[in-house]
Amino acid sequence: MEPDNRVEITGRLVELDPLRHTPGGVAVVRFTISHESTQVEAETPRKVGCEIDAVAFDREARLLASANLGMQLSVRGFFDRKSKNSRQLLLHATQIEFSKTSFA
């Protein structure tokens, strides 16, 4: 059985690089999500928070390119290394949805 690598997280868009294109013409954008929530661990609630670097390609990249910082979003995707020789993780966003309250 293939190991699973699926991520789903909500947060605020806090950094957004300009839209660019790969040499093959695919749209790509890097961005950062800030997440804060309360999670239960060992039957005890605890506040958690983090910032996650991410990248989106094609349709999701074009969608993000028109977003504003501070918008609430939900991101689904998978983790991979930032580069071949890196141990740092990068979230590859395969589905992005903006909260309806983001546009109010």
Helices and strands as residue ranges (DSSP letters): E 7-16, E 20-21, E 27-41, E 44-57, H 58-65, E 72-81, E 89-98, G 100-103
